[in-house]
């Protein structure tokens, strides 16, 4: 069992969300569990924080096999 974690950034919440959804889709079936689940857009947006230095929205994630 393994996985990966990281963060995606965007100039707006929707840009960060779309970046995350694209990342999950690019991995295909490699990772079975995604936290947060990209199918729940509202949860993803609630979990985002704004970087005070850059103004970017940041979503931390964990993908697990």
N, CA, C and O atoms as a printed pandas DataFrame, in Angstrom:
     atom_number atom_name residue_name chain_id  residue_number  x_coord  y_coord  z_coord
0              1         N          UNK        A               1    0.842   -1.174    0.000
1              2        CA          UNK        A               1    0.000    0.000    0.000
2              3         C          UNK        A               1    0.888    1.238    0.000
3              4         O          UNK        A               1    1.937    1.275    0.644
4              5         N          UNK        A               2    0.452    2.227   -0.721
5              6        CA          UNK        A               2    1.215    3.455   -0.781
6              7         C          UNK        A               2    0.310    4.603   -1.155
7              8         O          UNK        A               2   -0.912    4.471   -1.212
8              9         N          UNK        A               3    0.922    5.696   -1.400
9             10        CA          UNK        A               3    0.135    6.865   -1.762
10            11         C          UNK        A               3    1.027    8.062   -1.963
11            12         O          UNK        A               3    2.254    7.967   -1.929
12            13         N          UNK        A               4    0.393    9.169   -2.168
13            14        CA          UNK        A               4    1.113   10.410   -2.332
14            15         C          UNK        A               4    0.259   11.540   -1.760
15            16         O          UNK        A               4   -0.956   11.412   -1.607
16            17         N          UNK        A               5    0.913   12.620   -1.457
17            18        CA          UNK        A               5    0.196   13.785   -0.963
18            19         C          UNK        A               5    0.864   15.029   -1.529
19            20         O          UNK        A               5    1.985   14.983   -2.035
20            21         N          UNK        A               6    0.162   16.116   -1.431
21            22        CA          UNK        A               6    0.709   17.369   -1.951
22            23         C          UNK        A               6   -0.334   18.453   -1.873
23            24         O          UNK        A               6   -1.271   18.392   -1.078
24            25         N          UNK        A               7   -0.151   19.441   -2.713
25            26        CA          UNK        A               7   -1.100   20.549   -2.755
26            27         C          UNK        A               7   -1.186   21.070   -4.178
27            28         O          UNK        A               7   -0.237   20.967   -4.956
28            29         N          UNK        A               8   -2.332   21.626   -4.498
29            30        CA          UNK        A               8   -2.517   22.315   -5.769
30            31         C          UNK        A               8   -2.847   23.763   -5.452
31            32         O          UNK        A               8   -3.418   24.070   -4.406
32            33         N          UNK        A               9   -2.482   24.641   -6.365
33            34        CA          UNK        A               9   -2.688   26.075   -6.156
34            35         C          UNK        A               9   -3.380   26.663   -7.372
35            36         O          UNK        A               9   -3.211   26.195   -8.498
36            37         N          UNK        A              10   -4.161   27.699   -7.114
37            38        CA          UNK        A              10   -4.832   28.393   -8.208
38            39         C          UNK        A              10   -5.128   29.822   -7.817
39            40         O          UNK        A              10   -5.196   30.152   -6.633
40            41         N          UNK        A              11   -5.303   30.669   -8.817
41            42        CA          UNK        A              11   -5.568   32.084   -8.520
42            43         C          UNK        A              11   -6.971   32.292   -7.982
43            44         O          UNK        A              11   -7.275   33.338   -7.410
44            45         N          UNK        A              12   -7.838   31.280   -8.169
45            46        CA          UNK        A              12   -9.175   31.305   -7.587
46            47         C          UNK        A              12   -9.499   29.889   -7.107
47            48         O          UNK        A              12   -8.793   28.935   -7.435
48            49         N          UNK        A              13  -10.567   29.767   -6.332
49            50        CA          UNK        A              13  -10.942   28.441   -5.832
50            51         C          UNK        A              13  -11.275   27.492   -6.979
51            52         O          UNK        A              13  -10.905   26.319   -6.939
52            53         N          UNK        A              14  -11.963   27.986   -7.988
53            54        CA          UNK        A              14  -12.332   27.107   -9.100
54            55         C          UNK        A              14  -11.101   26.655   -9.873
55            56         O          UNK        A              14  -11.048   25.512  -10.328
56            57         N          UNK        A              15  -10.112   27.527  -10.030
57            58        CA          UNK        A              15   -8.884   27.119  -10.725
58            59         C          UNK        A              15   -8.130   26.054   -9.931
59            60         O          UNK        A              15   -7.610   25.105  -10.516
60            61         N          UNK        A              16   -8.066   26.199   -8.617
61            62        CA          UNK        A              16   -7.403   25.187   -7.786
62            63         C          UNK        A              16   -8.163   23.871   -7.852
63            64         O          UNK        A              16   -7.555   22.805   -7.950
64            65         N          UNK        A              17   -9.493   23.941   -7.799
65            66        CA          UNK        A              17  -10.304   22.722   -7.871
66            67         C          UNK        A              17  -10.101   22.016   -9.209
67            68         O          UNK        A              17   -9.907   20.801   -9.244
68            69         N          UNK        A              18  -10.145   22.759  -10.299
69            70        CA          UNK        A              18   -9.967   22.155  -11.621
70            71         C          UNK        A              18   -8.582   21.531  -11.771
71            72         O          UNK        A              18   -8.432   20.487  -12.405
72            73         N          UNK        A              19   -7.583   22.167  -11.192
73            74        CA          UNK        A              19   -6.222   21.608  -11.212
74            75         C          UNK        A              19   -6.193   20.264  -10.481
75            76         O          UNK        A              19   -5.575   19.307  -10.947
76            77         N          UNK        A              20   -6.870   20.206   -9.330
77            78        CA          UNK        A              20   -6.926   18.970   -8.547
78            79         C          UNK        A              20   -7.694   17.880   -9.298
79            80         O          UNK        A              20   -7.234   16.741   -9.372
80            81         N          UNK        A              21   -8.842   18.216   -9.849
81            82        CA          UNK        A              21   -9.642   17.237  -10.587
82            83         C          UNK        A              21   -8.851   16.687  -11.779
83            84         O          UNK        A              21   -8.920   15.493  -12.074
84            85         N          UNK        A              22   -8.111   17.543  -12.452
85            86        CA          UNK        A              22   -7.283   17.124  -13.581
86            87         C          UNK        A              22   -6.152   16.199  -13.115
87            88         O          UNK        A              22   -5.835   15.214  -13.781
88            89         N          UNK        A              23   -5.554   16.521  -11.981
89            90        CA          UNK        A              23   -4.488   15.694  -11.426
90            91         C          UNK        A              23   -4.993   14.296  -11.099
91            92         O          UNK        A              23   -4.348   13.306  -11.446
92            93         N          UNK        A              24   -6.141   14.207  -10.435
93            94        CA          UNK        A              24   -6.712   12.908  -10.074
94            95         C          UNK        A              24   -7.042   12.114  -11.333
95            96         O          UNK        A              24   -6.779   10.913  -11.401
96            97         N          UNK        A              25   -7.613   12.776  -12.320
97            98        CA          UNK        A              25   -7.961   12.103  -13.567
98            99         C          UNK        A              25   -6.709   11.591  -14.287
99           100         O          UNK        A              25   -6.737   10.520  -14.893
100          101         N          UNK        A              26   -5.629   12.343  -14.224
101          102        CA          UNK        A              26   -4.388   11.940  -14.900
102          103         C          UNK        A              26   -3.801   10.661  -14.307
103          104         O          UNK        A              26   -3.176    9.876  -15.022
104          105         N          UNK        A              27   -3.997   10.448  -13.008
105          106        CA          UNK        A              27   -3.490    9.229  -12.364
106          107         C          UNK        A              27   -4.323    8.005  -12.719
107          108         O          UNK        A              27   -3.865    6.878  -12.531
108          109         N          UNK        A              28   -5.527    8.200  -13.227
109          110        CA          UNK        A              28   -6.376    7.079  -13.622
110          111         C          UNK        A              28   -6.708    6.184  -12.441
111          112         O          UNK        A              28   -7.149    6.663  -11.395
112          113         N          UNK        A              29   -6.495    4.880  -12.609
113          114        CA          UNK        A              29   -6.819    3.896  -11.568
114          115         C          UNK        A              29   -5.667    3.621  -10.611
115          116         O          UNK        A              29   -5.760    2.705   -9.793
116          117         N          UNK        A              30   -4.591    4.385  -10.691
117          118        CA          UNK        A              30   -3.435    4.162   -9.827
118          119         C          UNK        A              30   -3.803    4.316   -8.363
119          120         O          UNK        A              30   -3.395    3.507   -7.530
120          121         N          UNK        A              31   -4.568    5.346   -8.045
121          122        CA          UNK        A              31   -4.975    5.609   -6.668
122          123         C          UNK        A              31   -6.479    5.416   -6.542
123          124         O          UNK        A              31   -7.253    6.027   -7.279
124          125         N          UNK        A              32   -6.889    4.565   -5.609
125          126        CA          UNK        A              32   -8.305    4.253   -5.434
126          127         C          UNK        A              32   -9.016    5.232   -4.508
127          128         O          UNK        A              32  -10.197    5.520   -4.704
128          129         N          UNK        A              33   -8.318    5.745   -3.508
129          130        CA          UNK        A              33   -8.907    6.670   -2.549
130          131         C          UNK        A              33   -8.328    8.063   -2.750
131          132         O          UNK        A              33   -7.118    8.226   -2.908
132          133         N          UNK        A              34   -9.191    9.051   -2.742
133          134        CA          UNK        A              34   -8.783   10.446   -2.924
134          135         C          UNK        A              34   -9.352   11.257   -1.774
135          136         O          UNK        A              34  -10.557   11.220   -1.524
136          137         N          UNK        A              35   -8.501   11.985   -1.077
137          138        CA          UNK        A              35   -9.003   12.850   -0.023
138          139         C          UNK        A              35   -8.464   14.252   -0.236
139          140         O          UNK        A              35   -7.248   14.442   -0.204
140          141         N          UNK        A              36   -9.294   15.212   -0.446
141          142        CA          UNK        A              36  -10.744   15.109   -0.522
142          143         C          UNK        A              36  -11.177   14.522   -1.864
143          144         O          UNK        A              36  -10.421   14.548   -2.836
144          145         N          UNK        A              37  -12.380   14.002   -1.908
145          146        CA          UNK        A              37  -12.921   13.399   -3.120
146          147         C          UNK        A              37  -13.222   14.501   -4.132
147          148         O          UNK        A              37  -14.000   15.405   -3.831
148          149         N          UNK        A              38  -12.627   14.449   -5.324
149          150        CA          UNK        A              38  -12.847   15.519   -6.300
150          151         C          UNK        A              38  -14.289   15.577   -6.807
151          152         O          UNK        A              38  -14.688   16.576   -7.406
152          153         N          UNK        A              39  -15.077   14.524   -6.576
153          154        CA          UNK        A              39  -16.484   14.556   -6.986
154          155         C          UNK        A              39  -17.314   15.454   -6.070
155          156         O          UNK        A              39  -18.440   15.818   -6.409
156          157         N          UNK        A              40  -16.753   15.815   -4.895
157          158        CA          UNK        A              40  -17.453   16.683   -3.952
158          159         C          UNK        A              40  -16.807   18.074   -4.010
159          160         O          UNK        A              40  -15.951   18.408   -3.191
160          161         N          UNK        A              41  -17.229   18.866   -4.981
161          162        CA          UNK        A              41  -16.619   20.174   -5.229
162          163         C          UNK        A              41  -16.752   21.102   -4.019
163          164         O          UNK        A              41  -15.821   21.840   -3.697
164          165         N          UNK        A              42  -17.905   21.066   -3.351
165          166        CA          UNK        A              42  -18.114   21.951   -2.203
166          167         C          UNK        A              42  -17.152   21.626   -1.068
167          168         O          UNK        A              42  -16.629   22.539   -0.429
168          169         N          UNK        A              43  -16.906   20.342   -0.804
169          170        CA          UNK        A              43  -15.951   19.950    0.236
170          171         C          UNK        A              43  -14.551   20.426   -0.135
171          172         O          UNK        A              43  -13.827   20.956    0.707
172          173         N          UNK        A              44  -14.176   20.236   -1.385
173          174        CA          UNK        A              44  -12.851   20.686   -1.834
174          175         C          UNK        A              44  -12.696   22.185   -1.609
175          176         O          UNK        A              44  -11.664   22.636   -1.113
176          177         N          UNK        A              45  -13.711   22.952   -1.968
177          178        CA          UNK        A              45  -13.628   24.399   -1.816
178          179         C          UNK        A              45  -13.572   24.810   -0.345
179          180         O          UNK        A              45  -12.881   25.768    0.002
180          181         N          UNK        A              46  -14.299   24.089    0.529
181          182        CA          UNK        A              46  -14.258   24.406    1.966
182          183         C          UNK        A              46  -12.884   24.130    2.569
183          184         O          UNK        A              46  -12.474   24.804    3.514
184          185         N          UNK        A              47  -12.173   23.143    2.029
185          186        CA          UNK        A              47  -10.867   22.772    2.569
186          187         C          UNK        A              47   -9.737   23.684    2.085
187          188         O          UNK        A              47   -8.612   23.578    2.573
188          189         N          UNK        A              48  -10.014   24.558    1.151
189          190        CA          UNK        A              48   -8.978   25.443    0.613
190          191         C          UNK        A              48   -8.677   26.584    1.577
191          192         O          UNK        A              48   -9.554   27.082    2.283
192          193         N          UNK        A              49   -7.420   26.975    1.582
193          194        CA          UNK        A              49   -6.988   28.137    2.361
194          195         C          UNK        A              49   -6.257   29.079    1.403
195          196         O          UNK        A              49   -5.692   28.658    0.394
196          197         N          UNK        A              50   -6.288   30.346    1.748
197          198        CA          UNK        A              50   -5.625   31.325    0.889
198          199         C          UNK        A              50   -4.244   31.634    1.438
199          200         O          UNK        A              50   -4.095   31.958    2.616
200          201         N          UNK        A              51   -3.233   31.535    0.583
201          202        CA          UNK        A              51   -1.863   31.852    0.948
202          203         C          UNK        A              51   -1.762   33.369    1.119
203          204         O          UNK        A              51   -2.001   34.111    0.166
204          205         N          UNK        A              52   -1.410   33.842    2.324
205          206        CA          UNK        A              52   -1.374   35.286    2.550
206          207         C          UNK        A              52   -0.277   36.006    1.764
207          208         O          UNK        A              52   -0.379   37.207    1.517
208          209         N          UNK        A              53    0.766   35.280    1.373
209          210        CA          UNK        A              53    1.869   35.907    0.638
210          211         C          UNK        A              53    1.563   36.072   -0.848
211          212         O          UNK        A              53    1.854   37.115   -1.434
212          213         N          UNK        A              54    0.975   35.038   -1.455
213          214        CA          UNK        A              54    0.748   35.069   -2.900
214          215         C          UNK        A              54   -0.704   35.355   -3.273
215          216         O          UNK        A              54   -0.983   35.771   -4.397
216          217         N          UNK        A              55   -1.627   35.137   -2.344
217          218        CA          UNK        A              55   -3.047   35.309   -2.637
218          219         C          UNK        A              55   -3.661   34.107   -3.329
219          220         O          UNK        A              55   -4.857   34.105   -3.620
220          221         N          UNK        A              56   -2.852   33.073   -3.598
221          222        CA          UNK        A              56   -3.360   31.876   -4.260
222          223         C          UNK        A              56   -4.189   31.046   -3.286
223          224         O          UNK        A              56   -3.985   31.089   -2.072
224          225         N          UNK        A              57   -5.134   30.287   -3.854
225          226        CA          UNK        A              57   -5.901   29.336   -3.065
226          227         C          UNK        A              57   -5.184   27.995   -3.114
227          228         O          UNK        A              57   -4.733   27.565   -4.175
228          229         N          UNK        A              58   -5.076   27.328   -1.953
229          230        CA          UNK        A              58   -4.289   26.104   -1.815
230          231         C          UNK        A              58   -5.190   24.985   -1.304
231          232         O          UNK        A              58   -5.914   25.154   -0.322
232          233         N          UNK        A              59   -5.136   23.844   -1.980
233          234        CA          UNK        A              59   -5.864   22.652   -1.558
234          235         C          UNK        A              59   -4.851   21.540   -1.317
235          236         O          UNK        A              59   -4.167   21.106   -2.244
236          237         N          UNK        A              60   -4.756   21.084   -0.085
237          238        CA          UNK        A              60   -3.897   19.950    0.250
238          239         C          UNK        A              60   -4.679   18.669   -0.002
239          240         O          UNK        A              60   -5.883   18.605    0.246
240          241         N          UNK        A              61   -3.978   17.641   -0.499
241          242        CA          UNK        A              61   -4.662   16.389   -0.822
242          243         C          UNK        A              61   -3.812   15.192   -0.445
243          244         O          UNK        A              61   -2.606   15.299   -0.221
244          245         N          UNK        A              62   -4.486   14.032   -0.382
245          246        CA          UNK        A              62   -3.820   12.749   -0.167
246          247         C          UNK        A              62   -4.473   11.741   -1.085
247          248         O          UNK        A              62   -5.696   11.598   -1.091
248          249         N          UNK        A              63   -3.662   11.040   -1.864
249          250        CA          UNK        A              63   -4.138    9.985   -2.744
250          251         C          UNK        A              63   -3.554    8.673   -2.238
251          252         O          UNK        A              63   -2.356    8.587   -1.970
252          253         N          UNK        A              64   -4.396    7.649   -2.106
253          254        CA          UNK        A              64   -3.972    6.396   -1.497
254          255         C          UNK        A              64   -4.326    5.224   -2.406
255          256         O          UNK        A              64   -5.388    5.206   -3.028
256          257         N          UNK        A              65   -3.422    4.241   -2.476
257          258        CA          UNK        A              65   -3.687    3.057   -3.300
258          259         C          UNK        A              65   -4.525    2.040   -2.572
259          260         O          UNK        A              65   -4.836    0.986   -3.126
